[in-house]
Amino acid sequence: MEALDLSALSLDAMLAREWLAVNHVGGYAASTLPGCNTRKYHGLLVAAMSPPVRRMVLLSRVEETVFHDGWPHALACNEYPDAVHPQGHKLLRAFANEPFPRWAYQGNEWTLEKQVRLLEGENTVVLSYVLEGARKPIELEIRPLFALRGIHELMYQWNAPLTPENIGQTHHRIRATHATPEVFFAHDGKFVGEGYWYLNSIYRREQERGYSGLEDLWSPGAVRFTLAPGQTVHFACSTDPIDLSGVVERAHKQYTVVNVPALAPEKPDTALEALSRAADQFLVTSREGRSMLMSGYPWSALNGRDTLLTLPGLLLVPGKLSVARDVLEHFATLVNRGLMPSEFPTDGSALKYTGADVSLWFVNAVREYLAYSADEKTAQKLFETVDDIITHYTKGTGLGIRVDADGLLTTGAAGVPTTWMDARIVGGEPITPRNGRPVELQALWYNALRIAADLAKRFHHPVRSEELFTLANRARFSFNRHFWNEDARCCFDVVNDSGADPAIRPNQLLALSLHYPILNPERHPAVLTKVSEELLTPFGVRTLSSRDPAYQGRYGGSVTARDRAYHQGAAYPWLLGPFVSAFMRVYGRDAKTRQEALAMLRPCLDHLTREGCGQIHELFDGDNPHYPGGLTASARSIAEILRVYVEDILDLAPVDTTRQIDNGRTPTNVGEPIKVK
């Protein structure tokens, strides 16, 4: 990503842009461009104490001051009641997020570059400062400010003994208390211990979201440096004792290396590289050494639905096939009466099984894995789990899941939203319960039946294959009889025993876009037209038509207001994935169609490299001007846009070795991954 020129941006514009760096064990660093934390989730060292969970904001931020010719020049920025102080953003000139976050500050006759690097696989952050373009030395003072609390909490002034212990002249420890962990910091300057509290930092985004946004931070003192032109100094913070020279050496050697398909165009593809780098940030390793996928940053953690939905884009497209295999094999051990876990609580409590679609996304991921890897041995082993899922869904299992007399899948559990539209009022009922026969569940069910039939035939179970194929045909026939809304020329969103829900929603896209589409082909163009007219925005697909009385076009305000808009109008970038796949299926794969599809992705790709600072938000307002909201880094957004960019725009979908492809795609082989720095 090219450096962003910040000289013309207002403070509000800079505060609207948030950067992210990760350590691949669940920890991260994140803030706004000027370093002013606007969320309680922001921090320079947010450590996963039990990787990848139990995350804590340890080092919240630092306040830097340059002394030149005896005059102080503040580089930091923070918001207090009725004041922004200091105002270092006035000296901030540029920012770049690759290969790690970097800032350029400029004063009279001096330029200072700041760098932030997280060490792979450990809870350690290294801050480096390089004096460039100066005629003579400057003095630099760094004051670290600590929060020492869980990511969902806030710190307030208290009387616990937080005096740092000097391990050496340049290495210090903050002892653990009953409420805070042990933390270490080191430097190559001179530490002056003068601890005190910074009171009433304001987190404006939390207040906008209806939460408490006022916090006190503790500083143990200041570190002072003298920098000659060209010199670099360092400050490190960690949950472990620090060998500063070793930490700095590892930081210098560490680069972000990501995999992209080997058949990428010969000339550099900046969009592909940016998407691949963003995808890599969601891959984490647990304390047990198991590969996992984060749902998003900064507050989301692990989610079964998101893992299986995003696996093709985050792992298969970038060529991380062994990681994808490990994830699928692990999920196969978690199946419970045909259900896959939807939530992995961060407190280590029991897994939650509340998603009717999660297991069906697993079946889809198995097919995609086989198509990309041709790994029949693993696919055959996973087929046992696939068949177990189909058997339990057919006979009936938890969450009210069962197959009705028409071969369609029903779901419904009192007070439990079982589809991806699972928002609920705090302490209340689901906002979009969708009990009965949700349209995307039928699409996933038919797709799973066809995949299972293919696998059964491939692995020498012809009788079972015929049974599954018969179930699939019955489901498809019934779907096209019951779900077609002739008046609206699209699909009903939910069909239940009392009638059909005519709300225009994007869930019907899966009836067109999955490998085996359940909707009859002659109806595909009409659905695409309806979705384009009612739901498509520059940054994603709305969750409800703007003409619907229940539509909420702005995702903002109180917790309740945001929850009501979450699936009642907010536009999701990830839904561009199924939309573009369906678009290519309907209108062909020539150069003109691919250019039209690329134009649909362009606003999100621009957001990725500009306002998103290397990531794409979870959602955008359904109404103009489509402000971003939700998670600042969403695995679903990146995964689906990367998938369709490679498979459909670049036309690099893998050859399907399981059968003759009938989905309208022009297949090509995907070779070994290459590395891009």
N, C-alpha and C positions, 0 to 999 in steps of 0.2 A: 504494500500500500504506500502510495506517495505521501510525503509529509504534507500536513494540512497547514496552510497559512492562516494563523489566528489573529493577525494584526488588525483585521477589519471587523472581527466578531465582537458583539456585545457580551457582557458578562452572562446575561440570561441565555444567549445562544451557546456559549461555552459550557454552561451548566447543564444544558440539554443533551450534551454529548458525553457518553460514558464509555470508558475503556475497560478492558479485561485482560488479565494474564492468569494462567493456571499452572498448577504444579503436578497435575495428573494423579493426585491421590485425594482429590476432593477439595483441596485448599485453593485459594485464589487471592489476587489483588485486584481491586476495582475502585474507580472513583470517576469524577468528572474531569474534563480537560484541565481546568486550573487547579485541580487537587482539592477542591472544596467538596467535602462529603455531603451529599444531599439525601443519602439513605443510611439507615442504621446498618445496612448490609455492606456499606463501603468500608474499605480498609486496605492498608498496604500489606498486612499479613493476616489473612483470614485462614486459620489453620484447621485442618480436619484432625481432631484429636484421636479418633478411631476411624482411620481412613476407610471409606470416603465420607463418613458421617461425624456427628458431634462437632460441628464447625463452630469456631469461636473467633470473634474479632479481637485480635491481640494488639497489634500496632495499628492504631486507627489512622494516623497521619503524622507528618513531620512539619515543623515550621522552620524554613530556611531563611537566613538573612545574609546578604552579601555586604561587606564593609569595604568601600572603595574611596580612597582619599579621606578616610575618617567618617564618611557618610553612610548610614545604613540604607539598604535597599531590600525590602521584604519581597520574597518570592512566593510565599504561601498565600492562601486565601481561605477564609472561613466566614461563616454567617452566624451572627449573634442577633438577639432581639433588636430590631431597628438599626442594625449596622452590619456592614461587611468589613472585616478586619482580620489580618492585613489585606492589602489589595495588590498582591503580587501578580494578579492577572494582567495588570497594566504593563508589566515587563515581559509577558509571555508572547513569544513570536511564532512558534511553530510546534507541531506535535506529529509524531509518527508512531505507529503501533507495531511495526515489523523491523527487525526480528524480535524486538521487545519494546515496551513503551519507552519513548524518549521525548524530552521537552527541550526547547531552546529558549533561554531567557537572555535579554539583551539590555544593557545599560550603557552609559556613556563610557566608551573605550573598553568595554568588556562584554564577552558572550559566554554564558555558562550552559553546558548541556547536562541534563539530569537523566539518569537511566534507572529503570526498575526491572530487576530480573528475579524470578522465582526459580529455585533449584528443583529439577525434576525429582519426584519421588520423595521429597522431604518438605517439612514446614519451615522453610528458610527463605527470606527475602534479602536481596542485596541492592542497596541504593548506591549509585556511583555518580560522581560529579566531575566533569571535565572542563577545565578553563580553556576557552578558545578565544582567539582574536583579542587578547589583552596585551597591553604594553608592559605591564608590571604586575606583581602579585596582588592578590586580593585576600581578604579574610572571609571565611565562611563559617557561620554558626548554624548547627542543626539541633533542633529541640524535638525529640520524639514524644508523641502523645499516645498513651495507651488506654484501651477500653477494657480489655481483659474480661470479656463476657460472651455469652452465646449470641449467635447471629440474630435471634429474634428478640433479644433483650436490650435493655439500655443500662448504662452505668451512671450512678449518682455518687456524689461525694460521700465518703465514709471515713472512719477513723482507723481502719486496719493498718498495720505497719507495712508500708510499701517501699521502705528505704532500700535502694539497690545495694547489693553486696559486690565489692570489687574483687573479682577473681584475679585480675591483673590490672595493669595501668590502662589497657585498652579492651578489657573483657569484663563484662558485668552481668550479674544475675539479679532478677527480681524474684524473690522467694514466693513460693506458692502459699496461698491462704485457704481457708475453708471454702472460699467462693471463687478463687482465681488460680490459674495454673502457673507453673514455673516458666519464666521466660528469660532468654539471654539476649544481650546485644553486645556488639563489638564494633571497633572502628580503628582507623589509623590516624586519629587526631588526639585531642586532649579533652578529657571529660571533666566537667565542672558540675558537681552534684549540688543541685538546689531545687529539690522537689516541691511542686505545688500543683493545685488543681486548676484546670481551665473550665470555668463554669458556663453552662447554658449555650452549648453549641446547638444550632438549629439544623435539623434535617428537613428541608422544605418538601421533598417528595413524600416523606412519611406523613407530614401534616396534610398535604394535598390528598393523600390516600385515606385520611380519616384516622390515622394512628398518632400516638404520642411521638413527637419528634424533637425532644429536648434532652441533651446528654451532657454529663460532666466527664472530662478526660483528665488523666493524671500524667504528669511529666516528671521524670526522675532528675532532670537536669539538662545540660546542653553539651554538645560536642563541638569543639572549635578547631578549625583547620587554617593553615596558610597555604594557598595554592599559587604556584608559579605558572606562567603561561605554558599550556600544554600538559600540565600535571593533572592526575586523576586521584581522587580520594574516595574512600568507601565507608559505608555504614551498613551493618548487617544485623538482622534480628531473627531469632529462631526459637523453637521449642526445645532445642538441644544445645549443649555447649558448642561454641563456635571456634574453629581454627580459621581465623580470618584469611590468611594467605591461601589456605586450601579452598575455602568457600569462593573467594574471588577467582581463583584459577578455574574452578569448575564452572563458574558463571561465564567466564570468557570463552570456554570451550563449548558451551551449550548453545545450540541453535534449534530453532523450530524446523523440524524436517517432517514433511507430510508426503503422502503417497497420492498420486493421481494416475489415471489410466495411461498405459503406455501408448495408446493410439491417439493421444491428444495431438492437436495440430503442432506442426513443426515450430511455428512462431509462438512466442510466449502468449499465453491466454491469461490475462490478469484476473478475469472473473473466476476462472477455474482454480487458479492458485489461491485466491482469496477465500473461496468457498471451501477448499480443501484444508486450508489453515484453520478456518473457523470450525470445521467438522472435527478436527483433531483435538480441539479443546474440551470436547465432551467425553473423551475416553479417559477412564480412571482405572486405577488398580486398587483393590481392597487390601486391607491389612493381611488377609490370607493369600494374597497374590492373585486374586481372581479379577479378570477384566470385566468392567461394567460401564454403562453409559449413563451420564448425568442427563436429567431432563432439561436443565437450564440453569442459568446464573442470573442474579446472585442468590436467590433464596430457595429455589427448587432443588431437589436431590435426586432420588431414584424412583422410577415409576415403571411398572411392567408394561403398560400400554405403550408409553413413549419409547421404551427400549426396543420393543419388537417392531413398532411402526417405523422407527428411524434406523433400524439396523441396515437395511439396504443402502440408504444414502450415506450413513456415517461410516460403515465398515466395508460393505461389498464394493461399492463404487471406487473408494480409495484403495482397494486391493488388500485390505486387512482381513484376509479370509480365515486365518487361524484364530484370530480374535473372535470373529463372527461364530465360528464353530464352537469355541469355548462358551460363549454367551448362550447359544442355543442348547448345548448339552447341559449347562447349569440350569436353565429354565425347565428342561425336561425332568429334572429331579424335583421340581417344585410343584408339579401338577397335583391337584387335589380334586378328585372326582371330576376330572375333565377341565377344571378351572385353573388358570394361571394367575399368579398374584398380580394385583394392580398397584399395590403400594408397598414400599419397603420403609417402614417407619424409622426415622433417624435416631430414635431413642433405643433401638434394638428390640422393641416389642414384636409381637407376632405379626407375620405377614397378613395383609388384608386382601381378600378376594371379593372385589365389588364390581368387576368389569365383565360384562357378558361378551365383549368383543375381543378381550385380550388373548384368549386361546386361539381365536381365529386369525389374529395377526401373527401368532406363532406359526400356524400352518403356512400362511403366506410367506413368512420369512424363511421357512425350510425350503420352499420351492425356489425362492430367489437365491438362497445359498447354493443349492444344487446347480442352478443355471449358471452362476458365476464360477463355481469351483469344480464342477463335475466330480465331486467327492461322493461317490456312491456308497462307500462304506459308512460314512457318517449319516448320510440320508437314510440308509436302510435302518440304522439304529434309531434314528429320530422318527421313522415311520411308526414304530410301536407307540410312541407318544401321540402322534397324529391320529392314529386309529383309536386310541383310548379317548381322545377328545371327542371324536365323532360319535363313538359309542355312547358316552355319557350324555352328550347333547341330544342324541336321538331318543334315549330312554328317559331323559329328564334328570336334572341335577340342581345344584344350588342356584340362588337368585331367580327362581321361577323359570329357569331355562328348560324348554322342551320343544319338541317338534309337534306341530298340530296336525290335524287330519289332512290338511292340504300340503303338508311337507314344508311349511314355513316355520321359522324359528320365533318363538315367543319368549319374552323376558319380563320380569317384574318382581320387585321385592319392596315391601312397604317402607317408604321413606328412604330408599336407596336408589340413586340414579346410576344405572348400569351401563350407560353409553358414554362416549367421550364428552358429551354435553352434560357434565356432572356438577355444575355450579349449584349451590344452595344458599339460601339465606342463613346467616349464622344462627345455629341452634334451631333451624326450621326445616321446612320441606324443600325438596329439590325445585329449582326454578323451571327446569325443563325435564320433568320426570320421564316422559316418552315411554311409558310402559306399554306393552303389547308387542307389536311387530315393527320395530324401527327399520327404515329402509336400508341403512348401511349394514345392519346386522344380517339382512337377507342377502345382500351382495357378498358379504364376507363368508356367509354360510355356504352359498352356492360355490364360490371360489374355493373354499376349503374342501367341499365334497369332490369337486373335479380334480383338485390337486391330490387328494387322498386316493381317488380312483386311479390316477396316473401312477402314483407310487406303488399301489397294490399290484397293478399289472406289471410294473417294472421289476418288482421284487417277488414275482411268481406267486401271486395270490389272485388268480383270475376270477374265482367265484366272488371274492370280496370286492374286486374291482367292479364287477357287473352290478353288485348290490349298491355300491356307492354311486355309480353312474346313474342308476335308476332313481335313487333318492335325489340326485342333482337335477335330473330332468323334471321330476315332479315339482321340485321347488321352483324351477325356472318357469314352468307352465303356470303355476299358481301365482307367482309374482307378477307376471305380465297380465294376468287376469284381474288381480285385486289392486295392484299398486298404480296402474296408469290412470292419471287424472286427465281425461280427455278435454275438459273445459280449459284447464291451464296449460295443456300440452307438456306435462312433466309428471314426475312421480309424486305421490303422496309421501309425506314424511314419516307418518306412523299409521298403520292400520291395526285397529283393535276390534273387539267384538261389538262395540257400540258404534263403530263408524271409522272414518278415515280423517286424518289431519291434513288439510290442504295447505298448510304453511309452506311457503317457498323457502327451502333451506338447502345448504350445500351437500348434505349427507347423500343425496341421490347421485352425486358424482361418482361414488364408488361402484354404482351399478353399471357405469360405463368404463371406468378406468382400470379396474383390476384385471389381472391376467385373463381370467374367465369372466366376462361381463354377463350379468344375469338379465339385463334389459335387452329386449330384441333390438337388433342393429338398426332397423328402420326408424326407431324412436330416438336414437342417439342425437341426431341433429336438432330435434325439437328441444330436448333437455338442455343441450349446450346453448341454444339461443335464449331459452328462458333464464338460465343461470347468468349468462352474459348480460342480459337486460336488467335483471333484478338484483344480482348479487356481486358481480365482478367490480372490483375497484383497482386502482393502480398498485396497491400494496397487498392485495389478497382478496379472498372471497368472503363476503358477509355471511354471518350465521343466520340471518333472517332478512327477508325482503324489507326494503325501506317503506314499502306500501302497507306493511302489516301494522295494525294498531298497537301491537306489542313491541314494535321495533324501538331499540334504544341505540341511537347513532353515536353517542359519545361515551367512551369508557373513561370515567373520571368521577370525582366527587367522593362521597362517603363509601364505606365498605359495601353497604347494601346497594347503592347506586351502581357501583362497579360490578358487583355480582349479577345484577339484573341485566347489565349490558354484555356480560362475558360471552353469552351464547345467544343473545337477543339482538345482535346488530354489529358487534365487533367483527372486523375483517381479519382473517388469519392468513399469513403468507404460506403456511404449510399446505393449505388447500389449493394453492396454485399447482402443486404437484399433480394431484388427480385431475385438475382441470386441464392442464397442458397435455397430460397423457391421453385424456379423452379427446381433446382437440386434434391431436396428431392422428389418433385412430380414425376419427371421422373424416378429416380433410386431407389425409395422405401425408407423405413425408418428403415432398420435394423441397427445394431450396426456399421457395416463396413461403410455404407453410412454416418452415423452421424459423424464418425471419419474423413472421407474425407471432410465433410463440415466444421468440426471444424478446420481442417488444413487450409482451406481457410480463416478463421477468425483469425487464430493465430497471424499473423503479426500485425494486428490492435489491438488485445488484448494485445500483448506485448508492442506496442506503447503506449497504454493507461496507463500501469503501469510503463513505463520507460520514454522514451523521451517525451511523452505527459503529464507527471506529473498529471495524473488523468483525462485527456480528450483526444479526438481524433480530429485531424485537419479536416477541411472542405474538403480538397483535397490533392493529391500528384501528383508530376510530372508523366507524362505517361512514361517517359524514366528512365532508371536506372541512379542513385541509388534511384529514387523515393523520392526526397526531399519533405517534407510537405509544404503546402502553404494555403493561404486563412485564414479563421477564425481559431484561435487556439483551439476553442471549438465549435463544430458544433452539433446542436440539431439533424440534420438529420443523421449524422454519428453515434451518440450514440443510437438514437432511433431505427434505423433499425438493427444495430448489436445486440442490446439488445433483440429486438423482435425475431429475428431468433435464437439467442442463447437459449432463453427460449422455444419458440414454436417448433423449429426444432431440435436443438442439444440436449436439455434436454427433448424434446418431451412432453411439458406441454401446448400444445394448448388447449383452452377450448372446451367443447362440444358445438356444434352449435345447439341451441334449435329451430332454425327457420325452419330447414329442414334436410334431410339426407345429410351428407357431401359427396361431390363427388370430392373433391380436392386432394385425395390421402393421406391425413393426418390421422394419428392415433390419435383420440381425447382422451383427459383425462380431468377430472375436475380440475379447479383451485380453491382452497379454499380461506379462509381468508388470507390476507397478514400478514406476520410477520415482526418484526422490527429487523434490524441489526445495531449495532453500529460500 
